[in-house]
Amino acid sequence: MSNYFEDWKNESVDRQRLVVEESFILDVTEEIHLKMEGLGVSRVQLAERMGKSKAYVSQLLSGSRNMTLRSLADISFALGLETPKVVFPATETPPATNGEWTSYGNVVRMSAYRARAEADEADKCETDDGWVRAVR
């Protein structure tokens, strides 16, 4: 049986990127909610500690407002938490590609650029004085 979501996601690199973005936002906001719950801090209290409005905090935690690294650090400080450490573990998923570029986890390689660079390298040679000159 076909999985509609997986099929939709795999139709384009843009959709794959969107899923990664939304998953990351969800993970971060869920972690903040868990910390707030564990500390017994409400959104109103967090807003007061940050010197912001409750609406601002609600927008950050709902994902409707872009949470910057600065605002994430502000939330961590207001909750008395250590600054979050961002780790990018390697992924076992195959690279995303659209023919022009290939993505391997967090690394993007432009196929045409790479091929051109390899061709350019083949057209160069090192001279006796250590300089590289083009051979055409």
Kinemage of the C-alpha trace (Angstrom):
@kinemage 1
@onewidth
@group {chain A} dominant
@subgroup {mainchain}
@vectorlist {calphas} color= white
{ca met a 1} P 0.000 0.000 0.000
{ca ser a 2} L 1.288 3.430 -0.935
{ca asn a 3} L 2.056 5.963 1.778
{ca tyr a 4} L 0.566 9.241 0.535
{ca phe a 5} L 2.754 11.456 2.726
{ca glu a 6} L 6.002 9.725 1.714
{ca asp a 7} L 5.012 9.902 -1.958
{ca trp a 8} L 4.145 13.594 -1.612
{ca lys a 9} L 7.384 14.360 0.227
{ca asn a 10} L 9.550 12.534 -2.297
{ca glu a 11} L 8.069 14.330 -5.316
{ca ser a 12} L 10.543 17.207 -4.970
{ca val a 13} L 13.566 18.392 -3.047
{ca asp a 14} L 11.604 21.473 -1.950
{ca arg a 15} L 9.031 19.241 -0.263
{ca gln a 16} L 11.779 17.221 1.427
{ca arg a 17} L 13.312 20.454 2.699
{ca leu a 18} L 9.916 21.653 3.966
{ca val a 19} L 9.429 18.428 5.938
{ca val a 20} L 12.885 18.798 7.511
{ca glu a 21} L 12.162 22.437 8.433
{ca glu a 22} L 8.777 21.681 9.986
{ca ser a 23} L 10.118 18.639 11.845
{ca phe a 24} L 12.921 20.732 13.329
{ca ile a 25} L 10.512 23.487 14.415
{ca leu a 26} L 8.250 20.894 16.022
{ca asp a 27} L 11.153 19.211 17.839
{ca val a 28} L 12.456 22.493 19.252
{ca thr a 29} L 9.070 23.814 20.366
{ca glu a 30} L 8.113 20.464 21.916
{ca glu a 31} L 11.359 20.423 23.880
{ca ile a 32} L 10.679 23.967 25.133
{ca his a 33} L 7.146 22.962 26.160
{ca leu a 34} L 8.507 19.957 28.070
{ca lys a 35} L 11.049 22.138 29.897
{ca met a 36} L 8.375 24.719 30.735
{ca glu a 37} L 6.049 22.013 32.038
{ca gly a 38} L 8.841 20.459 34.112
{ca leu a 39} L 9.683 23.850 35.623
{ca gly a 40} L 6.031 24.809 36.121
{ca val a 41} L 6.408 27.907 33.926
{ca ser a 42} L 3.427 29.168 31.935
{ca arg a 43} L 3.590 31.150 28.688
{ca val a 44} L 2.634 34.271 30.629
{ca gln a 45} L 5.476 33.714 33.081
{ca leu a 46} L 7.933 33.013 30.264
{ca ala a 47} L 6.844 36.203 28.500
{ca glu a 48} L 7.368 38.199 31.712
{ca arg a 49} L 10.830 36.704 32.219
{ca met a 50} L 11.746 37.549 28.622
{ca gly a 51} L 10.265 41.045 28.757
{ca lys a 52} L 8.007 40.170 25.818
{ca ser a 53} L 4.261 39.870 25.305
{ca lys a 54} L 2.366 36.622 25.773
{ca ala a 55} L 1.344 36.900 22.110
{ca tyr a 56} L 5.003 36.969 21.042
{ca val a 57} L 5.815 33.870 23.105
{ca ser a 58} L 2.701 32.084 21.823
{ca gln a 59} L 3.691 32.853 18.228
{ca leu a 60} L 7.208 31.532 18.812
{ca leu a 61} L 5.992 28.342 20.442
{ca ser a 62} L 3.284 27.708 17.840
{ca gly a 63} L 5.738 28.082 14.966
{ca ser a 64} L 3.815 30.975 13.424
{ca arg a 65} L 6.704 33.377 14.195
{ca asn a 66} L 10.211 32.561 13.076
{ca met a 67} L 12.262 31.498 16.087
{ca thr a 68} L 15.767 32.822 15.627
{ca leu a 69} L 18.822 31.504 17.390
{ca arg a 70} L 18.728 34.710 19.439
{ca ser a 71} L 15.132 34.120 20.565
{ca leu a 72} L 15.954 30.488 21.390
{ca ala a 73} L 18.855 31.700 23.538
{ca asp a 74} L 16.511 34.224 25.208
{ca ile a 75} L 14.038 31.449 26.036
{ca ser a 76} L 16.836 29.267 27.433
{ca phe a 77} L 18.074 32.135 29.593
{ca ala a 78} L 14.557 32.963 30.820
{ca leu a 79} L 14.024 29.333 31.818
{ca gly a 80} L 17.445 29.108 33.506
{ca leu a 81} L 18.636 26.445 31.084
{ca glu a 82} L 22.016 25.979 29.479
{ca thr a 83} L 22.248 27.279 25.950
{ca pro a 84} L 21.178 24.452 23.633
{ca lys a 85} L 23.934 22.667 21.749
{ca val a 86} L 23.068 21.991 18.139
{ca val a 87} L 24.280 18.630 16.847
{ca phe a 88} L 23.830 17.360 13.314
{ca pro a 89} L 24.053 13.570 13.415
{ca ala a 90} L 24.760 11.750 10.194
{ca thr a 91} L 21.697 10.433 8.449
{ca glu a 92} L 21.206 7.108 6.760
{ca thr a 93} L 18.730 8.504 4.264
{ca pro a 94} L 19.754 8.640 0.623
{ca pro a 95} L 20.718 12.032 -0.752
{ca ala a 96} L 18.078 14.313 -2.189
{ca thr a 97} L 18.721 15.476 -5.714
{ca asn a 98} L 17.051 17.471 -8.444
{ca gly a 99} L 19.699 16.947 -11.131
{ca glu a 100} L 21.368 20.308 -10.537
{ca trp a 101} L 22.520 19.681 -6.988
{ca thr a 102} L 22.734 16.818 -4.536
{ca ser a 103} L 22.182 17.023 -0.801
{ca tyr a 104} L 23.928 14.606 1.566
{ca gly a 105} L 22.454 15.468 4.938
{ca asn a 106} L 23.828 18.957 5.605
{ca val a 107} L 26.175 19.093 2.577
{ca val a 108} L 24.979 20.348 -0.784
{ca arg a 109} L 27.009 19.706 -3.915
{ca met a 110} L 26.236 21.342 -7.198
{ca ser a 111} L 26.742 18.686 -9.881
{ca ala a 112} L 27.506 21.088 -12.724
{ca tyr a 113} L 29.947 23.089 -10.603
{ca arg a 114} L 31.739 19.963 -9.459
{ca ala a 115} L 32.009 18.587 -12.982
{ca arg a 116} L 33.327 21.932 -14.234
{ca ala a 117} L 35.845 22.125 -11.393
{ca glu a 118} L 37.092 18.620 -12.178
{ca ala a 119} L 37.478 19.542 -15.851
{ca asp a 120} L 39.338 22.717 -14.897
{ca glu a 121} L 41.702 20.729 -12.677
{ca ala a 122} L 42.533 18.456 -15.597
{ca asp a 123} L 43.525 21.541 -17.621
{ca lys a 124} L 46.050 22.758 -15.038
{ca cys a 125} L 49.599 21.784 -14.334
{ca glu a 126} L 52.075 22.894 -11.715
{ca thr a 127} L 55.172 24.683 -12.911
{ca asp a 128} L 58.671 24.221 -11.505
{ca asp a 129} L 58.328 27.344 -9.370
{ca gly a 130} L 55.153 26.067 -7.626
{ca trp a 131} L 52.638 28.122 -9.608
{ca val a 132} L 49.678 26.506 -11.319
{ca arg a 133} L 49.006 27.493 -14.911
{ca ala a 134} L 46.148 26.622 -17.183
{ca val a 135} L 46.914 24.317 -20.077
{ca arg a 136} L 44.536 24.858 -22.971
